[in-house]
Amino acid sequence: MKVSIVTVCYNSEATIRDTIESVLAQSYSDIEYIIVDGASSDRTMAIIDEYRDRITNVVSESDKGIYDAMNKGIKLATGDVVGILNSDDFYQNNAVIHDVVCHFDSFTDSDVVFGDVVFVAPGNLEKIIRFYRSGHFRPWKLRFGWMPPHPATFIKKRAYDQFGLYSLGFKISSDYEMFVRLLLVHKLSFSRINKVLVRMRTGGVSTAGIKSRLLLNKEIVRACRKNGIYTNLLFVLSKLPFKLMELFYRPSERLE
């Protein structure tokens, strides 16, 4: 099984090296690595160039936002499975892709596979701020604002080919709309790896303050309605007490 990993970045000089090295360190050999840069003005491209001979494809040009960049990467992908790893995220260990491939091999009907994510402090990558578990996820919960962890999700390329790419009509919730479309509308088969696959630094666009959270929740409602799924803002906000509990949970396995 060939795995395509897509990293999108813009002015990511502070974090892109960790992302790249976590991909290049993977023990699984059949990986196609694609980086799509949005014409960065800092040293991002200089850092990428240090690894260019080990990166399958590098694109650096202006785009229409993060989801446009993801779409560019997916269009370039030739793997059986595609994973998106953003430029401030990195894989938990060097066996992540091996574990994902083994899981797809064991659950051959799965079109979508996802695991867990931990949010870590930007200044201390060992300090876990939040544990984003996927074990509770069911497609019907999308109506209430729940979704699998996007950075720890791997999707078969044929699903993108058949059901489309990320919608550019959402600023920070196109990944959510994608899950609604794939899992709730088209009912694709999915399964879960009971492991932490990705560490994410806190402070991303979708978690960067009250205004971002309000926009996120409004876009969640719009994403459902766009796909003919009824929800409302009260439904979506009902998840907040449970999301707060993620601040206190910790993964059972030791982080390596």
C-alpha positions, 0 to 999 in steps of 0.5 A: 500500500502506497501512502501519500502524506500532504503537508500544507504550510505558510510562514511556518519556519518555527515548526516545519522542520519537526513536521518534515522530520517526523514524516521522513523518520517513518519506518514504513518505506512506501511513502509519497511526501508532498508539501504545498507552501502558500508562497511563504515570505519567511525561511520556510522554503529554505528549510524545506529545501534542506530536505528536498531530495527526500520529498516527492513533490514541493509546490510553493505558490499563492493559494486561496487558503489552507483547504485550497492548498490541501486540495492541490496536494491531494490532486498530486497524490498517487497513493492508495491512502492520503493523510494530511499533516499540517506544518505545526503537527508531527507524528507521535513516533516513527511507526505511525504509518506502519500501524496505519497500513497494518490497520487498513490491511486488517480492516479491508472494507475501511475507507477512512481510518483515524486515531487519537491526537494530543495537543501539546504546549508550543514551548514544551512538546512533552506537556499535554494540554488536551487529549482528543480521543476518537473512541466515542465518535459515531457519524450521528454525532456530527450533527452535534459538532463531534468529528474525528481528529482530522490530523490523525485521519487517513482516507483512501484516495478513491474516496476523494476521487469519487466524492470530491475534495475540500470545499473552499466555502468554509474558512476553518471547517471544511474538514468537518464538512468533508466528514459530514459528506463522507461518513454521514451522507455517503456512509463510507466505512470507517474504523479506528486505531486505538493509539495516539498518532499525532501531536498538535501544538495548541494555538491553531486557527480553529482553537485560537480564541472565542471568535474562532470558536464561534465561527467554527460552530457557525460553520459546523451548522452550515456544513450540516445544512449544506449536506441536507443534515439538520442541526442548529447552534444549540445542538452543536454547543451541547458538546462543550461540557464534554470537550472541556473534559478532554483537558483532564483525560490523558492517553494510557500509553506512554508517549515515546 
